[in-house]
């Protein structure tokens, strides 16, 4: 996987955490830098761990699905991307964060926003990638996006956060299509 693909994947995976953090920052009004960094750390660590879990599950199943692995990667990425698009355009946007969010609620929210990274981790198990580099990139991007989302939430509001999540969904669908295209155009490398 190229550096550009890793960066796109990492920031795409961090968009749901960004959207939640924007909402939380807007709800808090003036979150402190310490609070923003803490939110970024929690979201980043959880988001870095979940693709590793998904990757391990995918590796365990990879011997059974090597003939269709590119279709699985495409399907999972497309499903996650479509889900992100749906969440971004829901009319009844749920308020996912409230002022004074406890640590357990913060962790639960981080886990909820990182389930898509687990699905992506499963799809990465079928590709020749360094999962530690990708998980680190996803965690780092999520730290930056969640911390930044908290700090700019009061300025840009929830609507921009949903647009960013929609863009991330489109990027994931595009990445899945790219993997599928690459595998179908060079079948001798993957048979």
C-alpha positions, 0 to 999 in steps of 0.5 A: 500500500502506497504512502498516499493510500495509507494517509487517505485511509488513516484520515478517512478512518478518523473522520467519524471521531472528528465529527463526534469531537466537533459535536463535543467541542461545540457542546462544551463551548470552550474546551481546554487544550488539555481536554482536547488532547485527552479526547484525542489520546483516547480516540487515537489509542482505541482507533489504533487497536481496532484495526489490529483486532480486525487484521488478526481475525482476517489473517485467521480466515485468510487461508479460506478466502484467498480467491476472493480476498479482493472482493471482500476488501472491496465489500467491507470498505464499500460497506463502511464508506456507505455507512459513513455516508448514511450517518453523515446525511441522517436527518435526525442527527443524534447528539453523540456527546454531551458536556462533562462526558465521563471517561467511560462514556468517552471510551464507549464513544471511541469504541463505537466510532472505531468499529469501522476501523476493525472492519478495515483491519479485516480487509487489510489482512488480505493485502500485503501491508504492514499493519503496525504502520497502518494502525499507527497512522490511523491512531495518529490521524485520529488523535490529530482529528479528534483533538482538533475537532474539539478545539474547532467545534465551536467555530464550525459546528456539527454540519461541517463535521457531517460533511467531513464524514461524508467525504471520508465515506466517499474516500473509503469507497474509492479505496475499495474500488481501487483495490478491486481494480488493481487485483482484477487488472493484474490477476496473475499476481493474486491467484 
